[in-house]
C-alpha cells in the first residue's frame, strides 16, 4: 500500500465565491474573479485579467453565505495558468489576512 505524506502546512479548502482584486501599483483599480481554493498560506482564483508573477494585490473574498464576513488579504502572485475562454488560474501566497 502506498503511503501518502501531506507536505502542506495548512489544509486547502475548495471554495467557489467572488474575489475582488486591486492593484494600485500599476494603476489597475478593481477587477473580479472566482476564488477556487483557500488555505492559511495561499489562494487560487480564476480571472479574465492577465496578471504577472510577483504582482502584489489587495483582495477581498466574498463568501456566498452571509454567515461569514468578507476576508481581506494582501497576496503575491506565484503561478499563472492560461485556461480556455481567455481566463487565467492564479496561484498566490497570502501575506496578510484579516476579516
C-alpha positions as CSV (number, residue, x, y, z in Angstrom):
1,X,0.0,0.0,0.0
2,X,1.3,3.5,-0.9
3,X,1.5,5.8,2.0
4,X,0.6,9.5,1.4
5,X,2.6,12.1,3.3
6,X,1.0,15.6,3.5
7,X,3.7,18.2,2.9
8,X,1.4,21.3,3.2
9,X,1.4,23.2,6.4
10,X,-2.2,24.2,6.0
11,X,-5.3,22.4,4.8
12,X,-6.6,23.6,1.4
13,X,-10.3,24.2,1.2
14,X,-12.2,24.0,-2.1
15,X,-14.5,27.1,-2.4
16,X,-16.5,28.9,-5.0
17,X,-17.0,32.6,-4.3
18,X,-16.3,36.1,-5.7
19,X,-12.9,37.7,-5.3
20,X,-12.2,41.4,-5.9
21,X,-8.6,42.3,-6.7
22,X,-7.0,45.7,-6.6
23,X,-3.5,46.6,-7.8
24,X,-2.7,50.2,-7.0
25,X,1.0,49.8,-8.1
26,X,0.3,49.7,-11.8
27,X,-2.9,51.8,-11.9
28,X,-5.4,49.0,-12.2
29,X,-8.4,49.6,-10.0
30,X,-10.7,46.6,-9.2
31,X,-11.5,43.5,-11.2
32,X,-13.3,40.4,-10.3
33,X,-12.7,36.7,-10.3
34,X,-13.8,33.4,-8.8
35,X,-11.9,32.0,-5.8
36,X,-11.4,28.3,-6.1
37,X,-9.2,27.3,-3.2
38,X,-8.0,28.9,0.1
39,X,-5.6,27.9,2.8
40,X,-3.7,29.5,5.6
41,X,-0.8,30.2,3.3
42,X,-2.2,30.6,-0.2
43,X,-5.1,31.1,-2.6
44,X,-6.1,30.2,-6.1
45,X,-8.6,32.0,-8.3
46,X,-9.8,32.4,-11.9
47,X,-9.9,35.8,-13.6
48,X,-10.0,37.3,-17.1
49,X,-7.3,39.8,-16.1
50,X,-3.8,38.7,-17.2
51,X,-1.5,39.2,-14.2
52,X,2.2,38.8,-13.8
53,X,4.3,36.6,-11.4
54,X,5.2,38.7,-8.4
55,X,2.2,41.1,-8.8
56,X,1.1,42.2,-5.4
57,X,-2.6,42.7,-4.9
58,X,-5.1,43.6,-2.3
59,X,-8.0,41.1,-2.4
60,X,-11.4,40.8,-0.8
61,X,-13.0,37.4,-0.8
62,X,-16.8,37.5,-0.5
63,X,-18.3,34.2,0.8
64,X,-21.6,33.1,-0.6
65,X,-23.1,32.6,2.9
66,X,-24.0,35.7,4.8
67,X,-22.9,33.9,8.0
68,X,-19.2,34.6,7.2
69,X,-17.8,38.1,6.8
70,X,-15.6,39.1,3.8
71,X,-11.9,38.3,4.1
72,X,-9.3,40.9,3.1
73,X,-5.7,39.9,2.3
74,X,-2.6,41.0,0.5
75,X,-1.3,38.4,-1.9
76,X,1.7,37.9,-4.2
77,X,1.2,36.0,-7.5
78,X,3.3,32.9,-7.7
79,X,1.7,31.0,-10.6
80,X,-0.4,31.8,-13.7
81,X,-2.0,29.1,-15.8
82,X,-3.8,30.0,-19.0
83,X,-7.3,28.5,-19.3
84,X,-9.9,28.4,-22.1
85,X,-12.1,31.4,-22.8
86,X,-9.2,33.9,-22.2
87,X,-9.2,33.1,-18.5
88,X,-6.3,32.5,-16.1
89,X,-5.9,30.5,-13.0
90,X,-3.8,32.4,-10.5
91,X,-1.9,30.8,-7.6
92,X,-0.8,33.2,-4.9
93,X,0.6,33.4,-1.4
94,X,-1.3,35.2,1.4
95,X,0.8,37.8,3.1
96,X,-1.7,39.5,5.5
97,X,-5.1,38.1,6.3
98,X,-7.9,39.8,8.2
99,X,-11.7,39.6,8.4
